[in-house]
């Protein structure tokens, strides 16, 4: 083992793959190891932070830095943030580091438990005493009445009725040998064992290294003169009828009985026994023990008293990104383990009737509850399938894999995935499954002691605020009222349902009532917000009868209804099984008349969650704003009719009418409302993205301490990308896409002329991002009028990201864009005409889409995408942050004095950012995300162009990601900028042609050749 092993250094295994470093096991795990190394896959091993990491190739320095930060954070149960540019191998590095750490933790945990058990055995065998059993356990039935006097009769009955744990396993599972021989005899303890005597000289018997547990099933008592062998050794002989034999060995047998019973209790309460021995050792080391034994007990107490290994939840923003993570693990990593992917019913359902319903979720629940879903009944065909089990070809699977398997087996992928997740070491999911308390509960996710890794985490702040917010419409409440009335009339918990229904009716009456004091007006939306000058949020809640006493009563009613629903579902399912009943012919979109629908239960549950936060004196009571919203919406009656009847044909022409929708909203302005709870449950949280900067704002917003941060460099050589800010267009117009300038034809014309010049020089694909669809439409209208659009279409095939639209439409757009470039180019030659994709910041194109190589050689950014200034939520958030800053004047002074020069750690401790700082960060985080669409791997190349004069300001450049900010060059003359850009394109294109001619192409997926040198010395993270 190298001397710098514990200093965070990385050392590669330079021998043949599979060589065993000192202190490490073989390349394949033992039979009890849940994470294995696939020996048929090429990989190298590195020691990082004291953990052996298997990596598929020579890692980049940035990957070593990421793995180092993650491993050290996990070792210390700390949180960390890692920013690494897109294309730097971030996901693979984090997966390998997390799984290496977990594998190492499991090995250490088992060894630690073995050491502490061995130390306790030495203590007991040394003759030392433990505190009275009755003082160490609250379960009196579990105490053994230890024989301590030789005057006691040898046939005294031992009361050990409580000797099974809450898991139903024998206490003797605590006597597991962990592969270590034990000289102490082991009793086969059963309830009410009579007349047991030990024979201290009998040490025969066998111990199985691969089984820690004894079958606790009662067995027939053996004849008195016989001995039976168990997997732990011989059962001591029972007393004989020879009085002399009993007399000569009475004392030794009684003492051995005492030792064994004490050992049983000592191992049953490892934590209590360890505490007692550690305290005793402060005076002197007990007989039979040494300092190593005491150190083992201390390590046990410091690292936790459990053998369980933390489960890893790896979340990303979308299912598409989750699929990319699964592929990274399956195709590149050598780690093999039980994984699961959580998805929605709409993605996984294979039931023909449910998939055609207006709501697949409700249809699924209806069919399952009425025992009329054959795939559900067979879902264990998937979870128990040989392909899914350890070592199977689908051991690491994606949603598409399990759905295909489900179709072949006619078994439900959704419930199979839920079941598989309960026993998996690594669970992938979109991160709203983790952030949203309601979704987390519905998905059965328990975060206790787990490790949470959130990739593409630049959206976590906003997602957490949304997860902590609740909006309830009067239409939802109308459904709840009708259902409650139906339940009450049918005699199903009539008083409880009447109470809930009356409360909902009161809310609807207030929401739909006359109200003219709406201070926010935006087109067809009116909004009133509390607290107001004349009323606090508590005043409003009291007006709506949402007092603490009422909330408590509503919680009781909710729990009562919930228990009733569970009971009714169980009864109904049993009746269906008994009678073979069927729901054929029933409308699965309908509402079951026996209990409230899931939609209504979610309305009550979400309201109760937010009322808990709003309770007077609660930690987050000041972090909410309550809004009363009145919207005018357009409703298509044809759509309503089609959804209700589930018919595809149109019976009548669509009629569109205006309809008023009233909403009661509880907006969380502090993402810490939900994120702080997550942090309190987990062992460690790792946030990672290519665009987290500035990192300090995340800790302050999420109300979580991040002990370390890392801003990694890009793996691409700076000579392979060109970063420029162009202040003026060809006509000399200052290019500032501000509110007052974007409507001027001078600005619109010069932006169009700039794009045409860039498009004429840029080979292959090109992306253009603008701040909003409104601006995009204005530009297109002007360019069509001036014929600039015709010129642009001559230079590039034009594609436009649609506003809204379906997932299928967007997928088709991407396919058409890629196919055009693929079908038009000649292998090894740059495509002169190519294509251009227009998109908006924060849209689908800017999030997680890979435009590597010729799919994108240039990203052009027009403007800075600040959030809508007059948006009610944006306004409230800015005001909230300013108010919080005023409550913490010291932090406000730090921000004013140091500003951006503050380190991430200093920014983390500086409470929330002020409203203006928060507002700016939202804009630049969206900008950085768009910049990362190109330059997707080490050998990629491309240009990043800011058509925005405000990037001449160094203050704005500093807000860009680390890898680009130091290479940004500002041009005040468009002609000079274009000349440099053309030179860059020419040189890079010539290199590609030469590489293709020599057969030295570097595919986009190749992350395997690493760098020329790898630093053997990693910087240790600064854990504050």
GINORUR-V576324 format. One record per residue. N is the residue number from 1. RES is the residue in three letters. D_FIRST is the distance of its C-alpha to the first C-alpha in Angstrom with 1 decimal. Layout:
BEGIN
((N:RES:D_FIRST) (N:RES:D_FIRST))
END
This chain:
BEGIN
((1:UNK:0.0) (2:UNK:3.8) (3:UNK:6.5) (4:UNK:8.4) (5:UNK:6.8) (6:UNK:10.0) (7:UNK:12.3) (8:UNK:13.2) (9:UNK:11.7) (10:UNK:11.8) (11:UNK:9.8) (12:UNK:11.7) (13:UNK:11.1) (14:UNK:13.5) (15:UNK:14.3) (16:UNK:17.2) (17:UNK:17.3) (18:UNK:16.2) (19:UNK:13.3) (20:UNK:11.0) (21:UNK:7.3) (22:UNK:5.6) (23:UNK:7.6) (24:UNK:9.8) (25:UNK:13.4) (26:UNK:15.5) (27:UNK:16.9) (28:UNK:19.9) (29:UNK:20.1) (30:UNK:21.7) (31:UNK:25.4) (32:UNK:25.0) (33:UNK:22.7) (34:UNK:25.0) (35:UNK:22.8) (36:UNK:22.2) (37:UNK:20.9) (38:UNK:23.8) (39:UNK:22.7) (40:UNK:25.8) (41:UNK:24.9) (42:UNK:23.0) (43:UNK:19.9) (44:UNK:16.5) (45:UNK:13.3) (46:UNK:11.7) (47:UNK:9.5) (48:UNK:12.3) (49:UNK:12.8) (50:UNK:9.9) (51:UNK:11.6) (52:UNK:11.2) (53:UNK:14.5) (54:UNK:16.5) (55:UNK:19.0) (56:UNK:21.9) (57:UNK:21.8) (58:UNK:20.4) (59:UNK:20.9) (60:UNK:23.1) (61:UNK:22.0) (62:UNK:24.2) (63:UNK:22.4) (64:UNK:19.0) (65:UNK:20.9) (66:UNK:22.5) (67:UNK:19.4) (68:UNK:17.7) (69:UNK:21.0) (70:UNK:21.4) (71:UNK:18.1) (72:UNK:18.4) (73:UNK:22.0) (74:UNK:21.4) (75:UNK:18.9) (76:UNK:21.6) (77:UNK:24.5) (78:UNK:26.0) (79:UNK:28.1) (80:UNK:27.5) (81:UNK:29.6) (82:UNK:28.5) (83:UNK:31.1) (84:UNK:30.3) (85:UNK:33.2) (86:UNK:34.4) (87:UNK:33.1) (88:UNK:29.6) (89:UNK:27.9) (90:UNK:27.7) (91:UNK:28.4) (92:UNK:25.9) (93:UNK:23.1) (94:UNK:24.1) (95:UNK:24.5) (96:UNK:21.1) (97:UNK:19.4) (98:UNK:21.6) (99:UNK:21.2) (100:UNK:17.4) (101:UNK:17.6) (102:UNK:20.2) (103:UNK:18.4) (104:UNK:15.4) (105:UNK:18.1) (106:UNK:20.0) (107:UNK:17.2) (108:UNK:16.5) (109:UNK:20.2) (110:UNK:21.1) (111:UNK:18.6) (112:UNK:20.0) (113:UNK:23.5) (114:UNK:22.9) (115:UNK:21.7) (116:UNK:24.7) (117:UNK:27.1) (118:UNK:26.0) (119:UNK:26.4) (120:UNK:29.9) (121:UNK:30.9) (122:UNK:30.1) (123:UNK:32.1) (124:UNK:35.1) (125:UNK:35.1) (126:UNK:35.0) (127:UNK:38.5) (128:UNK:37.8) (129:UNK:40.0) (130:UNK:39.4) (131:UNK:41.9) (132:UNK:44.9) (133:UNK:44.1) (134:UNK:46.8) (135:UNK:45.2) (136:UNK:41.9) (137:UNK:43.3) (138:UNK:46.1) (139:UNK:47.0) (140:UNK:49.5) (141:UNK:49.9) (142:UNK:46.2) (143:UNK:46.6) (144:UNK:47.1) (145:UNK:49.9) (146:UNK:48.2) (147:UNK:50.5) (148:UNK:50.4) (149:UNK:53.6) (150:UNK:54.7) (151:UNK:58.1) (152:UNK:57.0) (153:UNK:58.2) (154:UNK:55.6) (155:UNK:56.6) (156:UNK:55.7) (157:UNK:54.5) (158:UNK:51.0) (159:UNK:51.0) (160:UNK:47.7) (161:UNK:49.1) (162:UNK:46.5) (163:UNK:43.5) (164:UNK:42.5) (165:UNK:40.4) (166:UNK:41.6) (167:UNK:40.0) (168:UNK:42.3) (169:UNK:39.5) (170:UNK:39.9) (171:UNK:38.2) (172:UNK:36.8) (173:UNK:34.2) (174:UNK:32.6) (175:UNK:32.3) (176:UNK:29.9) (177:UNK:27.6) (178:UNK:24.5) (179:UNK:24.0) (180:UNK:24.4) (181:UNK:27.6) (182:UNK:29.9) (183:UNK:32.6) (184:UNK:34.8) (185:UNK:37.6) (186:UNK:37.9) (187:UNK:41.2) (188:UNK:42.5) (189:UNK:43.8) (190:UNK:46.9) (191:UNK:49.5) (192:UNK:52.2) (193:UNK:50.8) (194:UNK:53.4) (195:UNK:53.4) (196:UNK:49.7) (197:UNK:48.8) (198:UNK:45.5) (199:UNK:45.2) (200:UNK:42.4) (201:UNK:42.5) (202:UNK:41.8) (203:UNK:38.1) (204:UNK:38.7) (205:UNK:37.7) (206:UNK:35.0) (207:UNK:32.2) (208:UNK:31.1) (209:UNK:27.5) (210:UNK:28.4) (211:UNK:31.1) (212:UNK:30.9) (213:UNK:34.6) (214:UNK:37.9) (215:UNK:41.0) (216:UNK:43.2) (217:UNK:46.3) (218:UNK:49.0) (219:UNK:49.6) (220:UNK:52.8) (221:UNK:52.7) (222:UNK:52.4) (223:UNK:55.2) (224:UNK:55.1) (225:UNK:54.4) (226:UNK:51.7) (227:UNK:47.9) (228:UNK:46.0) (229:UNK:42.4) (230:UNK:40.4) (231:UNK:36.9) (232:UNK:35.7) (233:UNK:37.8) (234:UNK:41.5) (235:UNK:43.8) (236:UNK:45.3) (237:UNK:48.9) (238:UNK:51.7) (239:UNK:54.2) (240:UNK:56.9) (241:UNK:60.6) (242:UNK:60.7) (243:UNK:61.3) (244:UNK:60.4) (245:UNK:57.0) (246:UNK:56.3) (247:UNK:57.5) (248:UNK:55.4) (249:UNK:52.2) (250:UNK:53.0) (251:UNK:51.0) (252:UNK:47.8) (253:UNK:48.1) (254:UNK:48.8) (255:UNK:45.8) (256:UNK:43.5) (257:UNK:45.0) (258:UNK:44.2) (259:UNK:40.6) (260:UNK:40.1) (261:UNK:41.9) (262:UNK:40.0) (263:UNK:36.7) (264:UNK:38.0) (265:UNK:38.8) (266:UNK:35.6) (267:UNK:33.5) (268:UNK:36.1) (269:UNK:35.4) (270:UNK:31.7) (271:UNK:31.9) (272:UNK:35.0) (273:UNK:33.7) (274:UNK:30.4) (275:UNK:32.5) (276:UNK:34.8) (277:UNK:32.3) (278:UNK:30.4) (279:UNK:33.8) (280:UNK:34.7) (281:UNK:31.6) (282:UNK:32.6) (283:UNK:35.3) (284:UNK:33.5) (285:UNK:30.8) (286:UNK:32.8) (287:UNK:33.4) (288:UNK:31.0) (289:UNK:28.1) (290:UNK:25.4) (291:UNK:23.5) (292:UNK:20.6) (293:UNK:23.4) (294:UNK:24.8) (295:UNK:21.5) (296:UNK:21.2) (297:UNK:24.8) (298:UNK:24.3) (299:UNK:21.3) (300:UNK:23.6) (301:UNK:26.4) (302:UNK:24.5) (303:UNK:23.1) (304:UNK:26.3) (305:UNK:28.0) (306:UNK:27.8) (307:UNK:26.0) (308:UNK:27.3) (309:UNK:25.1) (310:UNK:26.6) (311:UNK:28.6) (312:UNK:28.3) (313:UNK:31.6) (314:UNK:31.5) (315:UNK:34.8) (316:UNK:36.5) (317:UNK:40.1) (318:UNK:41.9) (319:UNK:41.6) (320:UNK:41.4) (321:UNK:38.2) (322:UNK:36.9) (323:UNK:37.6) (324:UNK:35.7) (325:UNK:32.6) (326:UNK:33.0) (327:UNK:33.3) (328:UNK:30.1) (329:UNK:28.2) (330:UNK:30.3) (331:UNK:30.5) (332:UNK:27.3) (333:UNK:24.5) (334:UNK:22.9) (335:UNK:22.9) (336:UNK:25.7) (337:UNK:27.0) (338:UNK:30.4) (339:UNK:31.9) (340:UNK:35.3) (341:UNK:37.5) (342:UNK:40.2) (343:UNK:43.4) (344:UNK:47.1) (345:UNK:49.9) (346:UNK:51.5) (347:UNK:48.6) (348:UNK:48.1) (349:UNK:51.6) (350:UNK:53.2) (351:UNK:56.3) (352:UNK:59.3) (353:UNK:61.5) (354:UNK:58.8) (355:UNK:57.6) (356:UNK:61.2) (357:UNK:61.7) (358:UNK:61.9) (359:UNK:59.0) (360:UNK:56.5) (361:UNK:54.8) (362:UNK:58.1) (363:UNK:59.2) (364:UNK:55.9) (365:UNK:56.3) (366:UNK:59.9) (367:UNK:59.3) (368:UNK:56.5) (369:UNK:58.4) (370:UNK:61.5) (371:UNK:59.5) (372:UNK:60.7) (373:UNK:57.4) (374:UNK:56.6) (375:UNK:53.2) (376:UNK:52.2) (377:UNK:53.2) (378:UNK:51.0) (379:UNK:47.9) (380:UNK:45.8) (381:UNK:46.4) (382:UNK:43.9) (383:UNK:41.3) (384:UNK:41.4) (385:UNK:41.7) (386:UNK:39.4) (387:UNK:38.6) (388:UNK:37.3) (389:UNK:35.3) (390:UNK:31.6) (391:UNK:31.2) (392:UNK:34.7) (393:UNK:35.5) (394:UNK:36.2) (395:UNK:33.2) (396:UNK:32.6) (397:UNK:36.2) (398:UNK:38.3) (399:UNK:41.8) (400:UNK:43.5) (401:UNK:41.8) (402:UNK:42.7) (403:UNK:46.2) (404:UNK:46.8) (405:UNK:45.6) (406:UNK:47.8) (407:UNK:50.8) (408:UNK:50.3) (409:UNK:50.0) (410:UNK:52.5) (411:UNK:50.1) (412:UNK:49.2) (413:UNK:46.1) (414:UNK:46.3) (415:UNK:46.2) (416:UNK:43.7) (417:UNK:41.3) (418:UNK:41.9) (419:UNK:41.2) (420:UNK:38.0) (421:UNK:36.7) (422:UNK:37.0) (423:UNK:34.3) (424:UNK:32.1) (425:UNK:28.6) (426:UNK:29.4) (427:UNK:33.0) (428:UNK:34.4) (429:UNK:37.6) (430:UNK:39.7) (431:UNK:38.8) (432:UNK:42.3) (433:UNK:41.4) (434:UNK:39.0) (435:UNK:41.0) (436:UNK:44.5) (437:UNK:44.9) (438:UNK:47.7) (439:UNK:45.9) (440:UNK:42.7) (441:UNK:44.8) (442:UNK:46.7) (443:UNK:43.6) (444:UNK:42.2) (445:UNK:39.1) (446:UNK:37.5) (447:UNK:35.0) (448:UNK:34.1) (449:UNK:30.4) (450:UNK:29.8) (451:UNK:28.0) (452:UNK:30.6) (453:UNK:29.9) (454:UNK:33.0) (455:UNK:33.2) (456:UNK:36.2) (457:UNK:36.4) (458:UNK:38.9) (459:UNK:41.6) (460:UNK:40.1) (461:UNK:42.2) (462:UNK:45.4) (463:UNK:44.5) (464:UNK:43.7) (465:UNK:47.0) (466:UNK:48.8) (467:UNK:47.0) (468:UNK:48.3) (469:UNK:51.8) (470:UNK:54.7) (471:UNK:57.9) (472:UNK:60.7) (473:UNK:63.8) (474:UNK:67.3) (475:UNK:67.2) (476:UNK:64.2) (477:UNK:66.0) (478:UNK:69.1) (479:UNK:67.3) (480:UNK:65.9) (481:UNK:69.5) (482:UNK:71.0) (483:UNK:68.5) (484:UNK:68.9) (485:UNK:72.7) (486:UNK:72.3) (487:UNK:70.2) (488:UNK:72.6) (489:UNK:75.6) (490:UNK:74.1) (491:UNK:73.4) (492:UNK:69.6) (493:UNK:68.6) (494:UNK:71.6) (495:UNK:71.2) (496:UNK:67.5) (497:UNK:68.1) (498:UNK:71.2) (499:UNK:69.2) (500:UNK:66.6) (501:UNK:69.3) (502:UNK:71.3) (503:UNK:68.4) (504:UNK:67.6) (505:UNK:71.3) (506:UNK:71.4) (507:UNK:68.5) (508:UNK:70.3) (509:UNK:73.5) (510:UNK:71.9) (511:UNK:69.9) (512:UNK:73.1) (513:UNK:75.4) (514:UNK:77.0) (515:UNK:74.8) (516:UNK:75.5) (517:UNK:73.1) (518:UNK:70.4) (519:UNK:69.0) (520:UNK:66.9) (521:UNK:68.8) (522:UNK:67.2) (523:UNK:69.4) (524:UNK:70.0) (525:UNK:67.5) (526:UNK:68.5) (527:UNK:66.0) (528:UNK:66.4) (529:UNK:63.5) (530:UNK:63.0) (531:UNK:62.8) (532:UNK:66.0) (533:UNK:68.2) (534:UNK:70.3) (535:UNK:67.8) (536:UNK:64.3) (537:UNK:62.1) (538:UNK:62.9) (539:UNK:66.6) (540:UNK:66.1) (541:UNK:64.3) (542:UNK:67.0) (543:UNK:69.6) (544:UNK:67.9) (545:UNK:67.8) (546:UNK:63.9) (547:UNK:63.9) (548:UNK:61.1) (549:UNK:63.4) (550:UNK:64.2) (551:UNK:60.5) (552:UNK:59.9) (553:UNK:62.8) (554:UNK:61.6) (555:UNK:58.2) (556:UNK:59.9) (557:UNK:62.1) (558:UNK:59.1) (559:UNK:57.3) (560:UNK:60.5) (561:UNK:61.1) (562:UNK:57.5) (563:UNK:57.8) (564:UNK:61.2) (565:UNK:59.8) (566:UNK:57.1) (567:UNK:59.8) (568:UNK:62.1) (569:UNK:59.5) (570:UNK:58.7) (571:UNK:62.4) (572:UNK:63.1) (573:UNK:60.3) (574:UNK:61.5) (575:UNK:65.0) (576:UNK:64.0) (577:UNK:62.3) (578:UNK:65.3) (579:UNK:67.9) (580:UNK:66.1) (581:UNK:67.3) (582:UNK:66.5) (583:UNK:66.6) (584:UNK:68.1) (585:UNK:70.6) (586:UNK:69.2) (587:UNK:68.0) (588:UNK:64.2) (589:UNK:64.5) (590:UNK:66.8) (591:UNK:66.0) (592:UNK:65.9) (593:UNK:68.6) (594:UNK:66.9) (595:UNK:64.4) (596:UNK:63.1) (597:UNK:61.3) (598:UNK:57.6) (599:UNK:58.7) (600:UNK:60.8) (601:UNK:58.1) (602:UNK:55.6) (603:UNK:58.3) (604:UNK:58.6) (605:UNK:54.8) (606:UNK:53.9) (607:UNK:56.8) (608:UNK:55.6) (609:UNK:52.0) (610:UNK:53.4) (611:UNK:56.0) (612:UNK:53.2) (613:UNK:51.7) (614:UNK:55.2) (615:UNK:56.1) (616:UNK:57.4) (617:UNK:54.7) (618:UNK:51.9) (619:UNK:48.7) (620:UNK:49.6) (621:UNK:53.4) (622:UNK:53.8) (623:UNK:51.6) (624:UNK:54.2) (625:UNK:57.4) (626:UNK:60.0) (627:UNK:62.1) (628:UNK:65.3) (629:UNK:65.5) (630:UNK:68.5) (631:UNK:68.1) (632:UNK:70.6) (633:UNK:69.1) (634:UNK:70.7) (635:UNK:70.9) (636:UNK:71.7) (637:UNK:73.7) (638:UNK:73.2) (639:UNK:69.4) (640:UNK:70.0) (641:UNK:72.3) (642:UNK:70.0) (643:UNK:67.0) (644:UNK:69.1) (645:UNK:70.5) (646:UNK:67.6) (647:UNK:70.0) (648:UNK:69.2) (649:UNK:72.7) (650:UNK:74.5) (651:UNK:77.6) (652:UNK:78.9) (653:UNK:78.3) (654:UNK:75.7) (655:UNK:77.1) (656:UNK:75.1) (657:UNK:75.9) (658:UNK:74.6) (659:UNK:73.0) (660:UNK:71.9) (661:UNK:68.5) (662:UNK:67.7) (663:UNK:64.2) (664:UNK:62.8) (665:UNK:59.4) (666:UNK:56.7) (667:UNK:54.4) (668:UNK:51.1) (669:UNK:50.5) (670:UNK:47.2) (671:UNK:44.3) (672:UNK:42.7) (673:UNK:45.3) (674:UNK:43.2) (675:UNK:39.8) (676:UNK:39.5) (677:UNK:40.0) (678:UNK:37.3) (679:UNK:34.8) (680:UNK:35.9) (681:UNK:35.1) (682:UNK:31.8) (683:UNK:28.2) (684:UNK:27.6) (685:UNK:29.7) (686:UNK:28.6) (687:UNK:31.5) (688:UNK:31.1) (689:UNK:33.7) (690:UNK:34.6) (691:UNK:37.3) (692:UNK:36.4) (693:UNK:37.5) (694:UNK:38.5) (695:UNK:35.6) (696:UNK:37.1) (697:UNK:40.1) (698:UNK:38.2) (699:UNK:36.8) (700:UNK:40.3) (701:UNK:42.1) (702:UNK:39.9) (703:UNK:39.9) (704:UNK:36.1) (705:UNK:33.5) (706:UNK:30.8) (707:UNK:28.0) (708:UNK:26.8) (709:UNK:28.3) (710:UNK:27.4) (711:UNK:29.9) (712:UNK:28.2) (713:UNK:29.9) (714:UNK:31.5) (715:UNK:29.9) (716:UNK:33.3) (717:UNK:34.2) (718:UNK:37.0) (719:UNK:39.4) (720:UNK:39.5) (721:UNK:41.2) (722:UNK:44.2) (723:UNK:44.7) (724:UNK:48.2) (725:UNK:50.6) (726:UNK:54.3) (727:UNK:56.7) (728:UNK:60.0) (729:UNK:61.3) (730:UNK:63.4) (731:UNK:66.5) (732:UNK:64.9) (733:UNK:64.7) (734:UNK:62.1) (735:UNK:59.6) (736:UNK:59.0) (737:UNK:58.9) (738:UNK:60.3) (739:UNK:62.6) (740:UNK:65.7) (741:UNK:64.9) (742:UNK:63.7) (743:UNK:67.3) (744:UNK:68.8) (745:UNK:69.7) (746:UNK:68.7) (747:UNK:65.1) (748:UNK:65.2) (749:UNK:66.7) (750:UNK:64.3) (751:UNK:61.2) (752:UNK:62.7) (753:UNK:63.4) (754:UNK:59.8) (755:UNK:58.4) (756:UNK:60.8) (757:UNK:59.8) (758:UNK:56.0) (759:UNK:56.7) (760:UNK:58.6) (761:UNK:55.7) (762:UNK:52.8) (763:UNK:51.9) (764:UNK:51.0) (765:UNK:50.3) (766:UNK:50.7) (767:UNK:50.3) (768:UNK:52.5) (769:UNK:51.9) (770:UNK:54.6) (771:UNK:54.7) (772:UNK:57.0) (773:UNK:59.2) (774:UNK:62.2) (775:UNK:61.3) (776:UNK:60.5) (777:UNK:63.9) (778:UNK:65.7) (779:UNK:64.1) (780:UNK:65.0) (781:UNK:68.6) (782:UNK:69.1) (783:UNK:67.6) (784:UNK:69.7) (785:UNK:72.7) (786:UNK:72.0) (787:UNK:70.9) (788:UNK:67.4) (789:UNK:66.0) (790:UNK:67.8) (791:UNK:66.2) (792:UNK:62.7) (793:UNK:63.3) (794:UNK:64.3) (795:UNK:61.0) (796:UNK:58.7) (797:UNK:59.1) (798:UNK:59.0) (799:UNK:57.2) (800:UNK:57.3) (801:UNK:55.1) (802:UNK:57.6) (803:UNK:58.1) (804:UNK:57.3) (805:UNK:57.9) (806:UNK:56.2) (807:UNK:52.8) (808:UNK:54.4) (809:UNK:56.3) (810:UNK:53.2) (811:UNK:51.4) (812:UNK:54.4) (813:UNK:54.4) (814:UNK:50.8) (815:UNK:51.6) (816:UNK:54.7) (817:UNK:52.9) (818:UNK:50.1) (819:UNK:52.6) (820:UNK:54.9) (821:UNK:52.2) (822:UNK:50.9) (823:UNK:54.4) (824:UNK:55.7) (825:UNK:53.1) (826:UNK:52.9) (827:UNK:49.4) (828:UNK:47.8) (829:UNK:50.6) (830:UNK:50.7) (831:UNK:53.4) (832:UNK:56.0) (833:UNK:57.7) (834:UNK:54.8) (835:UNK:54.9) (836:UNK:54.6) (837:UNK:53.6) (838:UNK:55.0) (839:UNK:53.1) (840:UNK:52.8) (841:UNK:50.0) (842:UNK:48.4) (843:UNK:49.9) (844:UNK:48.4) (845:UNK:47.9) (846:UNK:45.8) (847:UNK:43.4) (848:UNK:40.7) (849:UNK:42.7) (850:UNK:41.0) (851:UNK:43.2) (852:UNK:40.9) (853:UNK:42.2) (854:UNK:46.0) (855:UNK:46.5) (856:UNK:46.2) (857:UNK:46.4) (858:UNK:47.8) (859:UNK:47.7) (860:UNK:50.7) (861:UNK:50.9) (862:UNK:54.3) (863:UNK:54.4) (864:UNK:52.1) (865:UNK:52.0) (866:UNK:52.8) (867:UNK:53.6) (868:UNK:57.3) (869:UNK:58.5) (870:UNK:61.2) (871:UNK:59.3) (872:UNK:59.8) (873:UNK:56.1) (874:UNK:55.0) (875:UNK:57.6) (876:UNK:56.7) (877:UNK:53.0) (878:UNK:53.8) (879:UNK:56.1) (880:UNK:53.7) (881:UNK:50.9) (882:UNK:53.4) (883:UNK:54.6) (884:UNK:51.1) (885:UNK:50.5) (886:UNK:53.7) (887:UNK:52.6) (888:UNK:49.6) (889:UNK:51.1) (890:UNK:48.1) (891:UNK:46.0) (892:UNK:49.0) (893:UNK:49.2) (894:UNK:45.6) (895:UNK:46.2) (896:UNK:49.4) (897:UNK:47.8) (898:UNK:44.5) (899:UNK:45.0) (900:UNK:42.5) (901:UNK:40.7) (902:UNK:39.1) (903:UNK:35.4) (904:UNK:34.4) (905:UNK:33.5) (906:UNK:36.9) (907:UNK:38.7) (908:UNK:37.1) (909:UNK:38.6) (910:UNK:41.9) (911:UNK:43.3) (912:UNK:45.0) (913:UNK:46.0) (914:UNK:49.7) (915:UNK:51.8) (916:UNK:52.1) (917:UNK:48.4) (918:UNK:47.7) (919:UNK:50.4) (920:UNK:49.0) (921:UNK:45.5) (922:UNK:46.8) (923:UNK:48.5) (924:UNK:45.5) (925:UNK:43.1) (926:UNK:45.5) (927:UNK:45.8) (928:UNK:42.1) (929:UNK:41.9) (930:UNK:44.7) (931:UNK:43.0) (932:UNK:40.0) (933:UNK:42.1) (934:UNK:41.5) (935:UNK:38.5) (936:UNK:36.6) (937:UNK:33.9) (938:UNK:32.5) (939:UNK:35.5) (940:UNK:38.2) (941:UNK:40.7) (942:UNK:43.6) (943:UNK:45.7) (944:UNK:45.8) (945:UNK:49.2) (946:UNK:50.5) (947:UNK:54.3) (948:UNK:54.5) (949:UNK:55.7) (950:UNK:53.9) (951:UNK:50.6) (952:UNK:52.1) (953:UNK:51.2) (954:UNK:47.8) (955:UNK:47.5) (956:UNK:47.6) (957:UNK:45.2) (958:UNK:42.6) (959:UNK:42.8) (960:UNK:41.5) (961:UNK:37.9) (962:UNK:35.6) (963:UNK:35.2) (964:UNK:39.0) (965:UNK:40.4) (966:UNK:39.5) (967:UNK:41.0) (968:UNK:44.3) (969:UNK:47.4) (970:UNK:50.7) (971:UNK:53.9) (972:UNK:57.4) (973:UNK:59.1) (974:UNK:58.8) (975:UNK:59.8) (976:UNK:57.1) (977:UNK:54.5) (978:UNK:55.8) (979:UNK:55.8) (980:UNK:52.1) (981:UNK:51.3) (982:UNK:53.2) (983:UNK:51.3) (984:UNK:48.0) (985:UNK:49.2) (986:UNK:50.6) (987:UNK:47.4) (988:UNK:45.1) (989:UNK:47.6) (990:UNK:48.0) (991:UNK:44.2) (992:UNK:44.3) (993:UNK:47.2) (994:UNK:45.6) (995:UNK:42.4) (996:UNK:44.4) (997:UNK:46.5) (998:UNK:43.4) (999:UNK:41.9) (1000:UNK:38.9) (1001:UNK:39.4) (1002:UNK:36.5) (1003:UNK:37.2) (1004:UNK:36.8) (1005:UNK:34.3) (1006:UNK:31.8) (1007:UNK:28.8) (1008:UNK:26.6) (1009:UNK:26.7) (1010:UNK:24.8) (1011:UNK:25.2) (1012:UNK:25.0) (1013:UNK:22.1) (1014:UNK:19.3) (1015:UNK:18.3) (1016:UNK:14.5) (1017:UNK:15.4) (1018:UNK:17.0) (1019:UNK:19.6) (1020:UNK:19.0) (1021:UNK:22.0) (1022:UNK:24.5) (1023:UNK:25.1) (1024:UNK:28.5))
END
